[in-house]
């Protein structure tokens, strides 16, 4: 299904953003590993998260949907009858590989769709094998993991990856040995925060060698209640669209503003974006706020590699903002974008060029030569990437001419209702 975004007037109103994707995956998996019932409010009901629901059900864990919550009845896992299909979700595959690694009586084969099957898994399988799990497979899915009686590990997580870190911590629940992860700069920490909610505190220490994340002695999870805030990665698209559309004024309520997820918004502020936070509060261990963005003239930015872990999923949205800046922007440390759902870096460069914006990949960096306005008028090849599709539809509402994306069904993997949300604030997309 193709979609076209057409330029129009200002974007005005509240954008209803669904629950955070990263937190939703972790809430389900930890709830499934815990003793007792976990009740989750605000779970993102996207295709990727539903892949996690189906996966933990395959391990014999009951999950039910009530009127206002998802309920996970945690219990001992059983080896599934067949392969565990993770769909398009790398988080599902990588975190579940870690969970199974620490379960001596469980064995599972993980598969996925064509896109996921082309994404690297050795970065997770390697440390799990070092801990003592049996891994059958190579760089890509399908991979079979047989849990074992694991030993400890001190793993240097370079480049910093929250999925690799989370897989190791989940595996570490199956051993009493020392388990720690060292990062040169911190990756998103939803797993550490959620471990504490389930009664298993994780220590985080800033040392001369980097950030050291370590499991404590208590490694049994207890079911709990969780409420998930709005996803800052999903909110990026309507909020960036508001920032580049003159006269716009868009509000997102209850957005997750974890400091390790706000890289985009800090960068936009440095570019001159009009961003206002209010009503900050703590919910289920995370910081939430209401975020308001108004249209503003943007200056270029220079983003160093150390800031990328706090905004890795928002780079397509940032690239659109840079296209509307008035000079050259540079974003460094983007090697990870080559191995996302697509060659995301290549898709961004090609899409911007089609819309009349010069963008040059320079090793792991991206140079974008903004001109203050964007022609648009292009048909974008998304390569099946949901964030590329949403980024260029966001560009299309502020460009001089309409922008079409070649497919849009996959947007449901992370942001079901994206089109409806954009229309609700005045965007012309259809």
GIJOVEN-V583290 format. One record per pair of residues at least 6 apart in sequence whose ideal C-beta (glycine too) atoms are under 8 Angstrom apart, sorted by sequence separation. I is the first residue (numbers start at 1). J is the second residue. D is the distance in whole Angstrom. If there is no record, write none. Layout:
BEGIN
[[I;J;D] [I;J;D]]
END
This chain:
BEGIN
[[43;49;7] [57;63;6] [64;70;7] [65;71;8] [86;92;4] [100;106;5] [111;117;7] [129;135;5] [137;143;3] [195;201;7] [196;202;7] [205;211;7] [242;248;4] [269;275;5] [281;287;8] [282;288;8] [337;343;8] [338;344;7] [352;358;8] [353;359;6] [360;366;7] [361;367;8] [382;388;5] [396;402;6] [415;421;8] [423;429;6] [31;38;3] [56;63;6] [63;70;7] [64;71;5] [86;93;4] [100;107;8] [128;135;6] [136;143;7] [137;144;6] [157;164;6] [172;179;3] [195;202;5] [204;211;6] [205;212;5] [241;248;8] [242;249;7] [268;275;6] [280;287;6] [281;288;6] [308;315;8] [311;318;7] [322;329;4] [337;344;4] [338;345;6] [352;359;4] [359;366;6] [360;367;5] [382;389;5] [396;403;3] [411;418;5] [422;429;5] [423;430;8] [30;38;7] [63;71;7] [100;108;5] [135;143;7] [136;144;4] [157;165;5] [171;179;8] [204;212;7] [242;250;4] [257;265;8] [280;288;7] [281;289;8] [303;311;8] [337;345;4] [338;346;8] [359;367;7] [380;388;7] [395;403;6] [396;404;8] [411;419;8] [31;40;7] [63;72;5] [64;73;8] [135;144;7] [136;145;8] [155;164;8] [203;212;8] [204;213;5] [205;214;7] [241;250;8] [280;289;4] [322;331;7] [359;368;5] [360;369;8] [380;389;8] [53;63;5] [62;72;8] [63;73;7] [86;96;7] [125;135;5] [135;145;6] [136;146;8] [169;179;7] [192;202;4] [203;213;7] [204;214;8] [265;275;6] [279;289;6] [349;359;5] [358;368;8] [359;369;7] [382;392;8] [393;403;7] [419;429;5] [27;38;7] [61;72;7] [62;73;4] [134;145;7] [135;146;8] [168;179;7] [191;202;8] [202;213;6] [203;214;5] [239;250;6] [278;289;7] [279;290;5] [334;345;5] [337;348;8] [348;359;7] [349;360;7] [357;368;7] [358;369;4] [392;403;5] [408;419;8] [419;430;7] [28;40;7] [61;73;7] [84;96;7] [96;108;8] [125;137;7] [133;145;6] [134;146;4] [169;181;7] [192;204;6] [202;214;7] [238;250;6] [277;289;4] [278;290;5] [319;331;7] [349;361;6] [357;369;7] [380;392;5] [393;405;6] [27;40;5] [61;74;7] [62;75;8] [97;110;6] [133;146;7] [155;168;6] [168;181;6] [202;215;6] [203;216;6] [239;252;7] [277;290;7] [318;331;7] [357;370;7] [392;405;6] [61;75;6] [96;110;7] [133;147;6] [134;148;6] [202;216;7] [238;252;7] [277;291;6] [278;292;7] [357;371;7] [28;43;7] [60;75;7] [133;148;5] [153;168;7] [189;204;7] [200;215;7] [201;216;5] [276;291;7] [277;292;8] [303;318;8] [346;361;7] [393;408;8] [24;40;8] [27;43;7] [56;72;7] [60;76;8] [61;77;7] [121;137;8] [122;138;7] [132;148;4] [165;181;5] [200;216;7] [275;291;7] [276;292;4] [315;331;7] [345;361;6] [352;368;7] [389;405;5] [53;70;8] [60;77;6] [93;110;5] [122;139;5] [128;145;7] [131;148;8] [132;149;7] [133;150;7] [164;181;8] [201;218;7] [235;252;5] [275;292;7] [276;293;8] [301;318;8] [349;366;7] [357;374;6] [388;405;8] [59;77;4] [60;78;4] [121;139;7] [125;143;6] [132;150;4] [165;183;7] [186;204;8] [200;218;5] [275;293;5] [348;366;7] [356;374;6] [389;407;7] [24;43;5] [59;78;6] [93;112;6] [120;139;6] [121;140;6] [131;150;4] [132;151;5] [153;172;8] [199;218;7] [200;219;6] [274;293;7] [315;334;7] [355;374;6] [356;375;4] [376;395;7] [389;408;6] [24;44;4] [59;79;8] [60;80;8] [120;140;7] [121;141;6] [125;145;8] [131;151;6] [152;172;8] [200;220;7] [235;255;6] [257;277;7] [273;293;7] [274;294;4] [355;375;6] [356;376;7] [376;396;6] [28;49;7] [59;80;6] [119;140;7] [131;152;7] [150;171;6] [170;191;8] [192;213;6] [199;220;7] [200;221;6] [274;295;7] [301;322;7] [345;366;7] [355;376;5] [356;377;8] [374;395;6] [389;410;7] [390;411;6] [24;46;8] [58;80;4] [77;99;8] [118;140;7] [121;143;6] [131;153;5] [150;172;7] [165;187;6] [169;191;6] [199;221;6] [230;252;6] [274;296;4] [300;322;7] [315;337;6] [355;377;7] [356;378;8] [377;399;7] [389;411;6] [19;42;4] [21;44;5] [25;48;8] [29;52;7] [58;81;8] [77;100;7] [89;112;7] [93;116;7] [117;140;6] [130;153;6] [152;175;7] [160;183;4] [169;192;8] [198;221;4] [199;222;4] [230;253;7] [232;255;6] [257;280;7] [273;296;5] [298;321;6] [308;331;8] [355;378;5] [376;399;3] [377;400;7] [380;403;6] [382;405;5] [384;407;7] [18;42;8] [19;43;5] [20;44;7] [25;49;6] [28;52;5] [32;56;4] [58;82;8] [84;108;5] [86;110;6] [88;112;7] [97;121;7] [117;141;5] [150;174;5] [151;175;6] [154;178;7] [157;181;5] [160;184;6] [189;213;8] [198;222;6] [230;254;5] [231;255;8] [232;256;5] [240;264;8] [272;296;6] [298;322;8] [301;325;7] [308;332;7] [312;336;6] [354;378;4] [374;398;7] [375;399;6] [376;400;6] [377;401;3] [380;404;7] [382;406;6] [386;410;5] [19;44;4] [21;46;7] [24;49;5] [28;53;6] [59;84;8] [83;108;8] [84;109;7] [86;111;7] [87;112;6] [88;113;5] [116;141;6] [117;142;8] [130;155;8] [149;174;8] [150;175;4] [152;177;3] [153;178;8] [155;180;7] [156;181;8] [157;182;7] [158;183;8] [160;185;6] [162;187;4] [166;191;4] [185;210;7] [186;211;5] [198;223;8] [199;224;8] [229;254;5] [230;255;4] [231;256;7] [232;257;7] [243;268;6] [268;293;8] [272;297;6] [273;298;6] [300;325;4] [308;333;4] [312;337;8] [354;379;7] [355;380;8] [374;399;4] [375;400;5] [376;401;4] [377;402;7] [378;403;6] [379;404;5] [380;405;5] [381;406;5] [382;407;6] [385;410;7] [386;411;5] [390;415;7] [397;422;7] [18;44;5] [43;69;8] [58;84;5] [77;103;6] [79;105;8] [83;109;4] [84;110;5] [85;111;5] [86;112;5] [87;113;6] [90;116;6] [98;124;7] [127;153;6] [149;175;7] [151;177;5] [152;178;4] [153;179;6] [154;180;5] [155;181;5] [156;182;5] [157;183;5] [158;184;6] [160;186;7] [161;187;6] [162;188;4] [165;191;7] [169;195;7] [184;210;5] [185;211;7] [195;221;8] [198;224;6] [229;255;6] [230;256;6] [232;258;8] [239;265;8] [265;291;7] [272;298;5] [298;324;6] [299;325;6] [300;326;7] [303;329;8] [307;333;8] [308;334;7] [354;380;6] [373;399;8] [374;400;7] [375;401;6] [376;402;6] [377;403;7] [378;404;7] [379;405;8] [380;406;7] [384;410;6] [386;412;8] [18;45;7] [21;48;7] [25;52;5] [29;56;7] [32;59;7] [41;68;6] [43;70;5] [79;106;5] [82;109;8] [83;110;7] [84;111;7] [85;112;7] [88;115;6] [89;116;7] [94;121;7] [97;124;6] [101;128;4] [147;174;7] [150;177;7] [152;179;5] [153;180;7] [154;181;8] [155;182;7] [156;183;8] [160;187;4] [162;189;8] [173;200;7] [182;209;6] [183;210;5] [184;211;8] [197;224;5] [229;256;4] [271;298;5] [272;299;5] [298;325;4] [299;326;7] [300;327;4] [302;329;7] [303;330;7] [305;332;5] [306;333;7] [351;378;7] [373;400;7] [376;403;5] [379;406;7] [386;413;5] [387;414;7] [18;46;7] [21;49;7] [24;52;8] [28;56;6] [41;69;5] [78;106;7] [79;107;5] [80;108;5] [83;111;5] [88;116;5] [93;121;7] [97;125;7] [127;155;5] [154;182;7] [162;190;7] [182;210;5] [183;211;5] [233;261;8] [236;264;6] [240;268;7] [258;286;6] [259;287;8] [271;299;5] [298;326;7] [299;327;7] [300;328;6] [301;329;5] [302;330;5] [303;331;5] [304;332;5] [305;333;3] [308;336;7] [316;344;7] [382;410;8] [386;414;5] [390;418;6] [394;422;8] [32;61;4] [40;69;6] [55;84;5] [77;106;5] [79;108;6] [87;116;7] [90;119;6] [112;141;5] [162;191;7] [182;211;7] [197;226;7] [232;261;5] [254;283;8] [258;287;6] [271;300;7] [297;326;7] [300;329;4] [301;330;8] [303;332;6] [304;333;7] [315;344;7] [319;348;5] [323;352;6] [335;364;4] [351;380;5] [386;415;7] [393;422;7] [39;69;5] [40;70;5] [55;85;8] [86;116;6] [94;124;5] [98;128;6] [101;131;7] [111;141;5] [157;187;7] [182;212;5] [183;213;7] [232;262;7] [243;273;5] [256;286;6] [257;287;5] [268;298;8] [271;301;5] [301;331;8] [303;333;8] [334;364;5] [351;381;8] [397;427;5] [32;63;8] [39;70;8] [40;71;8] [54;85;7] [55;86;6] [97;128;6] [102;133;8] [110;141;6] [111;142;5] [181;212;7] [182;213;8] [243;274;7] [256;287;7] [257;288;6] [270;301;6] [333;364;6] [334;365;7] [350;381;7] [397;428;7] [39;71;5] [40;72;7] [101;133;4] [110;142;6] [180;212;6] [181;213;5] [194;226;8] [232;264;7] [243;275;8] [256;288;6] [257;289;5] [316;348;6] [323;355;7] [332;364;7] [333;365;7] [334;366;6] [397;429;7] [38;71;7] [100;133;8] [109;142;5] [110;143;5] [169;202;7] [180;213;6] [181;214;8] [232;265;7] [255;288;6] [315;348;7] [319;352;7] [332;365;5] [396;429;8] [37;71;6] [38;72;5] [51;85;7] [109;143;7] [110;144;8] [180;214;4] [254;288;5] [255;289;6] [257;291;7] [267;301;5] [323;357;4] [331;365;7] [347;381;7] [28;63;7] [37;72;7] [51;86;5] [109;144;4] [110;145;7] [179;214;7] [180;215;7] [254;289;8] [255;290;7] [330;365;6] [331;366;5] [347;382;7] [37;73;6] [38;74;6] [51;87;4] [108;144;7] [178;214;7] [179;215;5] [254;290;7] [255;291;5] [267;303;6] [323;359;8] [330;366;7] [347;383;5] [393;429;6] [37;74;7] [51;88;7] [52;89;7] [55;92;6] [107;144;7] [108;145;6] [127;164;7] [131;168;8] [178;215;8] [253;290;5] [330;367;5] [331;368;8] [346;383;8] [351;388;7] [355;392;8] [34;72;8] [36;74;6] [51;89;5] [107;145;7] [123;161;7] [133;171;7] [252;290;7] [329;367;7] [330;368;8] [347;385;6] [35;74;6] [48;87;7] [52;91;7] [107;146;4] [124;163;7] [128;167;7] [251;290;6] [252;291;5] [328;367;6] [329;368;5] [32;72;6] [34;74;4] [35;75;8] [47;87;6] [48;88;6] [49;89;8] [52;92;5] [56;96;8] [106;146;8] [107;147;7] [124;164;6] [127;167;8] [128;168;7] [131;171;6] [251;291;7] [252;292;8] [263;303;8] [267;307;7] [319;359;7] [328;368;7] [342;382;7] [343;383;7] [348;388;7] [351;391;8] [355;395;6] [31;72;3] [33;74;6] [47;88;7] [48;89;4] [51;92;5] [55;96;6] [106;147;5] [123;164;6] [127;168;5] [131;172;8] [176;217;8] [251;292;5] [266;307;8] [328;369;5] [329;370;6] [342;383;4] [344;385;6] [347;388;5] [351;392;5] [28;70;8] [32;74;6] [47;89;8] [105;147;7] [173;215;8] [250;292;7] [327;369;8] [328;370;7] [341;383;8] [342;384;6] [31;74;6] [48;91;7] [104;147;5] [124;167;5] [128;171;6] [172;215;5] [176;219;7] [249;292;7] [250;293;5] [325;368;8] [327;370;6] [341;384;6] [342;385;4] [344;387;7] [348;391;7] [28;72;6] [33;77;8] [48;92;7] [52;96;8] [101;145;6] [103;147;4] [104;148;6] [131;175;7] [169;213;7] [175;219;8] [249;293;8] [250;294;8] [263;307;5] [266;310;8] [267;311;7] [326;370;6] [341;385;5] [344;388;6] [355;399;6] [27;72;8] [32;77;7] [100;145;5] [102;147;6] [104;149;5] [248;293;7] [249;294;5] [263;308;7] [323;368;6] [325;370;4] [326;371;7] [340;385;7] [341;386;7] [97;143;7] [100;146;8] [101;147;6] [169;215;6] [173;219;5] [248;294;6] [249;295;8] [263;309;8] [322;368;4] [324;370;6] [326;372;4] [341;387;8] [342;388;7] [59;106;7] [100;147;5] [101;148;7] [172;219;7] [173;220;8] [248;295;4] [263;310;3] [264;311;5] [319;366;7] [323;370;5] [325;372;7] [340;387;8] [93;141;7] [97;145;5] [102;150;6] [131;179;8] [165;213;6] [173;221;7] [247;295;5] [262;310;7] [263;311;3] [273;321;8] [322;370;6] [324;372;7] [355;403;6] [59;108;7] [101;150;7] [246;295;5] [260;309;7] [261;310;6] [262;311;8] [319;368;6] [324;373;7] [58;108;8] [243;293;5] [245;295;5] [260;310;5] [261;311;8] [264;314;4] [268;318;8] [271;321;7] [324;374;6] [242;293;5] [243;294;8] [244;295;7] [259;310;8] [263;314;7] [267;318;6] [323;374;5] [239;291;7] [242;294;7] [243;295;6] [242;295;6] [243;296;6] [264;317;6] [268;321;6] [156;210;8] [229;283;6] [239;293;5] [244;298;7] [264;318;6] [271;325;6] [86;141;8] [243;298;7] [227;283;5] [228;284;7] [235;291;7] [227;284;5] [229;286;6] [226;284;5] [230;288;8] [83;142;7] [225;284;8] [229;288;4] [305;364;7] [25;89;8] [193;258;8] [25;91;5] [29;95;6] [33;99;6] [101;167;8] [25;92;7] [29;96;7] [32;99;8] [95;163;7] [98;166;7] [99;167;8] [102;170;7] [190;258;7] [22;91;7] [26;95;7] [94;163;4] [98;167;3] [101;170;8] [102;171;4] [189;258;7] [341;410;8] [21;91;8] [25;95;6] [29;99;6] [94;164;7] [97;167;6] [98;168;6] [101;171;4] [102;172;7] [104;174;7] [188;258;7] [300;370;6] [317;387;8] [95;166;5] [98;169;7] [99;170;5] [102;173;5] [103;174;6] [189;260;5] [316;387;5] [320;391;5] [91;163;6] [94;166;8] [95;167;6] [98;170;4] [99;171;7] [102;174;2] [188;260;5] [298;370;8] [316;388;6] [319;391;7] [320;392;8] [323;395;7] [90;163;7] [94;167;5] [98;171;5] [101;174;7] [102;175;6] [187;260;7] [188;261;6] [317;390;8] [99;173;8] [186;260;6] [313;387;7] [316;390;7] [317;391;6] [320;394;6] [324;398;7] [95;170;6] [297;372;8] [316;391;4] [320;395;5] [244;320;7] [236;313;8] [240;317;5] [244;321;6] [317;394;7] [236;314;5] [240;318;8] [243;321;6] [233;313;4] [237;317;6] [240;320;6] [244;324;4] [233;314;6] [236;317;4] [240;321;5] [232;314;8] [236;318;8] [197;284;6] [197;285;5] [196;285;6] [194;285;7] [193;285;4] [193;286;6] [190;286;8] [185;306;5] [188;309;7] [184;306;8] [187;309;5] [188;310;7] [186;309;7] [185;309;6] [33;170;7] [22;162;7] [26;166;7] [33;173;7] [29;170;7] [74;221;7] [162;309;8] [74;223;5] [160;309;5] [159;309;8] [72;223;8] [244;395;8] [245;397;6] [237;390;5] [241;394;4] [245;398;5] [233;387;8] [237;391;7] [240;394;6] [244;398;4] [237;393;8] [238;394;7] [241;397;5] [237;394;5] [241;398;6] [38;198;8] [26;190;6] [30;194;6] [34;198;6] [26;191;6] [30;195;7] [22;188;6] [23;190;5] [27;194;7] [31;198;8] [22;190;5] [26;194;5] [30;198;5] [20;190;8] [23;194;7] [159;333;8] [161;336;8] [250;425;5] [159;335;7] [159;336;7] [237;415;8] [234;414;6] [233;414;7] [234;415;5] [237;418;7] [241;422;7] [231;414;8] [238;421;6] [242;425;8] [41;225;8] [44;228;7] [231;415;8] [234;418;8] [238;422;6] [35;220;7] [38;223;4] [39;224;8] [40;225;8] [41;226;7] [42;227;5] [43;228;6] [237;422;8] [35;221;7] [36;222;6] [37;223;5] [38;224;6] [39;225;5] [40;226;5] [41;227;4] [42;228;4] [241;427;7] [34;221;4] [35;222;6] [36;223;3] [38;225;7] [39;226;7] [40;227;8] [41;228;7] [42;229;7] [44;231;7] [238;425;6] [33;221;5] [34;222;6] [35;223;6] [38;226;7] [40;228;7] [34;223;5] [238;427;8] [34;224;8] [30;221;6] [31;223;6] [31;226;8] [27;226;5] [27;228;7] [23;226;8] [24;228;6] [23;228;5] [23;229;7] [20;228;5] [19;228;4] [20;229;6] [22;231;8] [19;229;7] [20;230;7] [21;231;5] [19;230;7] [20;231;4] [18;230;7] [19;231;6] [20;232;7] [21;233;7] [17;230;4] [18;231;6] [20;233;8] [21;234;7] [17;231;6] [18;234;6] [17;234;5] [17;235;5] [120;339;6] [15;235;7] [119;339;6] [17;238;8] [119;340;8] [119;341;8] [15;238;4] [15;239;7] [115;341;5] [11;238;7] [115;342;7] [11;241;6] [11;242;5] [23;256;7] [11;245;5] [10;245;6] [15;250;6] [17;252;5] [10;246;7] [12;248;7] [14;250;8] [15;251;7] [20;256;5] [10;247;3] [11;248;4] [12;249;5] [13;250;7] [14;251;5] [15;252;5] [9;247;7] [10;248;4] [11;249;8] [12;250;7] [13;251;7] [14;252;7] [17;255;7] [10;249;7] [11;250;5] [14;253;7] [88;341;7] [23;286;7] [115;384;6] [10;295;7] [88;410;7] [89;413;7] [88;413;5] [87;413;8] [47;412;5] [48;413;5] [46;412;6] [47;413;4] [48;414;6] [46;413;6] [46;414;5] [7;376;7] [46;415;7] [47;416;8] [44;414;8] [46;416;5] [45;416;6] [3;389;8] [11;397;7] [5;392;8] [5;393;4] [5;394;7] [7;396;7] [8;397;7] [3;393;6] [5;395;7] [6;396;7] [7;397;6] [5;396;3] [6;397;7] [7;398;6] [4;396;7] [5;397;5] [7;399;6] [7;400;6] [21;414;6] [7;401;7] [7;402;7] [6;402;4] [5;402;6] [18;415;7] [4;402;5] [5;403;5] [18;416;7] [4;403;7] [5;404;8] [18;417;7] [4;404;5] [3;404;7] [4;405;8] [16;417;8] [2;404;6] [3;405;5] [2;405;7] [2;406;6] [17;421;7] [2;407;7] [3;408;4] [16;421;6] [1;407;6] [2;408;7] [15;421;5] [1;408;5] [15;422;8] [1;409;6] [16;424;7] [15;424;7] [14;424;8] [15;425;5] [13;424;6] [14;425;8] [13;425;5] [12;425;6] [13;426;7] [11;425;5] [12;426;6] [11;426;5] [3;419;7] [10;426;7] [11;427;6] [9;426;6] [8;426;7] [8;427;7] [8;428;5] [7;428;8] [5;427;7] [6;428;4] [5;428;7] [6;429;8] [5;429;5] [4;429;7] [3;429;6] [4;430;7] [3;430;7]]
END
